[in-house]
């Protein structure tokens, strides 16, 4: 469990009492208890109030607040408040404010609006973290530390340029090696001294034209921001070594090397804000990714909205039941907390229309409050039953932030090639069949799985190809796609023919890559039925690899254009296993058939039979398996339990046979004894 003080699923969210008079705090406590809230995250953006001037700190209001929540049986996810520095700091110290990719120095405002290589910022943020830890280390409400908030601002100032050169010297050692690894002879960009290196920005175009440099700057920025986090982490651990520490990741994004960040957190936490139109498989994949950052350990759902966002183009309300449904989806995929932004709606600025437990009307007689209270009481009844339960899977999706960045900034072959979209397509093929996956880094250990999928594995880092080969040799099944095995970790092409170091394993040579415009299509023609892929014609789009067989067998071939008849889907038997190559973007029906075929070979299937749109996911604890049944449909759906008798933990109802699930309904099933 995250902390033994609260041995149950944590339920709560961001609370901003510094925006409200103290007279409201008591009413908040009453409403929190009514809703079953047991954790509040605070004070996330209160640096200005905690430190009104350089030598003055004001903790008295926070003392009162922490005492108040403790008196009411509520715990604190205590934030260090360092995501928004006070105005006096930005005014007095010129090195704090960042410079953007267009070379413009930003003015004070917004949040995470600091240069990560500012020595001044690092000094003040560490000092505040230390003072908070010293003051509250023994406070009974303190449960966990929350550093900063949604890190991610990149900076291109002179301080960052200097730090970048130091970072590069540590990586490459010599200027000659840097010139070689960055291919700086291109366009005569050879550098002769470390001082010749400047950040790749829109001022020089090198952020687009010199991908190795741009990639390294992204890596450097992630490391620089991580150093800010580590500075506060060190202060907190020095004073409160037993307390867990986290920071909230703002979704699956490529601005930070999230695997490194996961390694640096005691527990991973993240903020989930899908649009109402977002396929729920995409949300499930993000939960699985966060779980994978700590090798399968439970994570924290730090933020979600109880009702609606405020910053998306169309901020639709969560329909009745959806907040509860999505909360349990997070728990099903490994979350041991369900938390919101925010607990009381602000009256001003950009988040005044962001949903909250307590709406502007100020009382509990709202639909949103009733739904939140229902969920809070259910989680209370579950107690510690699901706590620390893990997810057991036999298939993994390899997903890499460096690879994402490399695909995004490369020049060609198509502006429409989106790494995340392709990963989601393959995840969907498993998700729609209720086959759970881990989402892990290519550098993670994957020999324990039966199936490993790596769409658009454009960048092959050292040792990855060899480990994939060993995995297949030992009996595993590997699936990859077009635009894989092309470059090394520095975005330099691997010579000898695509897919580079994967060529022998896949048994194919890709001679050319055709890019299709949005209005162009080709087809994959499958002659004889292959498992669950029926013979026939399947549409394909975006990119088409023109490949030659070098030991692999063709399952399907292109149907048109000058490369009609060339292989488009292949399998290569390698050792005890198989390696599949999907040379284009096929319609989802073909991918689903391929995944079903491979899963059946390995004896992998859904835990139960359910209608389409009903998600099934399991967590395991000891000998017990808890099956979450999540009906994402706005209508009743069916589930077949057979003769086995189950108990629904949410209702205590005993069930077997054919079962009906209400629209947006949830069940948590345990085999009855």
PyMOL commands that set and color helices and strands:
alter all, ss='L'
color gray80, all
select helices_A, chain A and resi 4-6+17-19+22-35+47-50+60-71+87-92+119-136+158-172+175-181+186-188+194-196+206-209+211-239+258-264+280-292+322-332+367-382+401-409+419-431+464-473+500-506+588-601
alter helices_A, ss='H'
color red, helices_A
select strands_A, chain A and resi 10-14+39-42+75-79+142-146+245-246+248-249+269-271+299-303+335-340+395-398+438-440+451-454+477-481+508-515+522-526+536-549+553-558+567-574+577-582+584-586+609-610+614-621+624-631+637-640+646-648+654-655+658-661+666-671
alter strands_A, ss='S'
color yellow, strands_A
deselect
rebuild
show_as cartoon
